[in-house]
Structures are given as structure tokens and as C-alpha cells.
Amino acid sequence: MLKGFRDFILRGNVVDLAVAVIIGAAFGAITSSVTADVITPLISALIGTPDFSSLVIHVPVLHSVPPPPNPLPAGYIAPGVVHIGKLLNALINFLLVASAIYFAIVLPMQYMMKRLHPQEAPGPVTTKKCPECLSEIPLEAKRCSHCAQLVA
């Protein structure tokens, strides 16, 4: 039972997933700062809006709407209001996290793995295809083991 658990934990996918979660959490604060302190001001300089969170789409409400509570609770969203700007902010943050992980971790790891485990040259060819059934047979075979066809 413990051997199976050990094999599961040491499987490559589980370790890769754990590394991804830890690195993602570590880069979260950095990318949030880059988004809020660098990217958003640059976008603000170009289009005049410092943050996309104020962008909303108003959708017509097809039923009667009760009056909003007084005072409004934090995070209150009125019916028929779609906050598309918050989605744009989250997309920018995601792209920054993904690019940081790719260029800071994935590419260096691929380079290191190529250096540690260079591709070996393929070995000599030991099989050929049967002209009749296209199955793999040894080079020395005179008949195909699958269809019994004579092979030259």
C-alpha cells in the first residue's frame, strides 16, 4: 500500500503540478504589482483610463428589480450590470503570470534537460514492413509472421 502511494507521489505529473501551484502563488504578488503599478499606468497613458474595473456593460433587466439595499454592501452588483473591466484586468494579470512562469521556469528547465539528457542517435534498423499487411517484421524474416506472405 505504501509503495503505491510513493509511486503516485513521485510520478512526474504530481511533482510538476505541485511546483506549478507553488510558483504560481509566489509570482502572484509580483505580477499583481506589475499589473497595478506598471501595465495599468501605461494603458492609462494611452487611453486615459487608469483601471479597466470601471468598464461595465448594462444589460436590460427583463423582470421587476427590488430596490437596492441601503446602505449598499461591499461588492454589491446591480442587476443587469456586467463588469467586463474586471475580466480584462484578470486576463492581463493571467498573461503576465503565464509569461513569467514560461520564461523564468519552463524555458530554462527545457534547456537544462537538453544539456543533461542529450538526444541519442537512433540505433540501427532491425525491422521492415511487410508489403502485404504492413506489419513490422525482422529484417532477416523470409515470411511475415502475421499474414504468411513471402517477403523478399
Backbone hydrogen bonds, N-H to C=O, Kabsch-Sander energy under -0.5 kcal/mol:
donor,donor_aa,acceptor,acceptor_aa,energy
5,F,1,M,-1.7
6,R,2,L,-2.6
7,D,3,K,-2.6
8,F,4,G,-2.2
9,I,5,F,-2.6
10,L,6,R,-2.4
11,R,8,F,-0.8
15,V,11,R,-1.7
16,D,12,G,-2.6
17,L,13,N,-2.4
18,A,14,V,-2.3
19,V,15,V,-2.4
20,A,16,D,-2.4
21,V,17,L,-2.3
22,I,18,A,-2.3
23,I,19,V,-2.8
24,G,20,A,-2.5
25,A,21,V,-2.2
26,A,22,I,-2.2
27,F,23,I,-2.5
28,G,24,G,-0.9
29,A,25,A,-0.7
30,I,26,A,-0.6
31,T,27,F,-2.9
32,S,28,G,-2.2
33,S,29,A,-2.0
34,V,30,I,-2.5
35,T,31,T,-2.8
36,A,32,S,-2.8
37,D,33,S,-3.2
38,V,34,V,-1.9
39,I,34,V,-2.5
40,T,35,T,-2.7
42,L,38,V,-1.7
43,I,39,I,-2.5
44,S,40,T,-2.6
45,A,41,P,-2.1
46,L,42,L,-1.4
47,I,43,I,-3.0
48,G,44,S,-2.1
54,S,51,D,-0.8
55,L,52,F,-2.4
57,I,82,V,-2.6
59,V,57,I,-0.6
59,V,80,G,-3.9
76,Y,73,P,-1.6
78,A,76,Y,-0.5
81,V,78,A,-1.5
82,V,57,I,-3.1
82,V,80,G,-0.6
83,H,81,V,-0.6
84,I,82,V,-1.6
85,G,55,L,-2.2
87,L,83,H,-0.9
88,L,84,I,-1.9
89,N,85,G,-2.3
90,A,86,K,-2.2
91,L,87,L,-2.4
92,I,88,L,-2.2
93,N,89,N,-2.2
94,F,90,A,-2.5
95,L,91,L,-2.5
96,L,92,I,-1.9
97,V,93,N,-2.3
98,A,94,F,-3.0
99,S,95,L,-2.3
100,A,96,L,-2.3
101,I,97,V,-2.6
102,Y,98,A,-2.4
103,F,99,S,-2.7
104,A,100,A,-2.2
105,I,101,I,-2.0
106,V,101,I,-1.8
107,L,102,Y,-2.7
109,M,105,I,-2.2
110,Q,106,V,-2.6
111,Y,107,L,-2.3
112,M,108,P,-2.6
113,M,109,M,-2.7
114,K,110,Q,-2.1
115,R,111,Y,-1.9
116,L,112,M,-2.4
117,H,113,M,-2.7
128,K,137,I,-2.9
130,C,135,S,-2.3
134,L,130,C,-1.6
137,I,128,K,-3.0
139,L,126,T,-1.7
141,A,138,P,-1.2
144,C,149,Q,-2.2
148,A,144,C,-1.5
151,V,142,K,-3.2
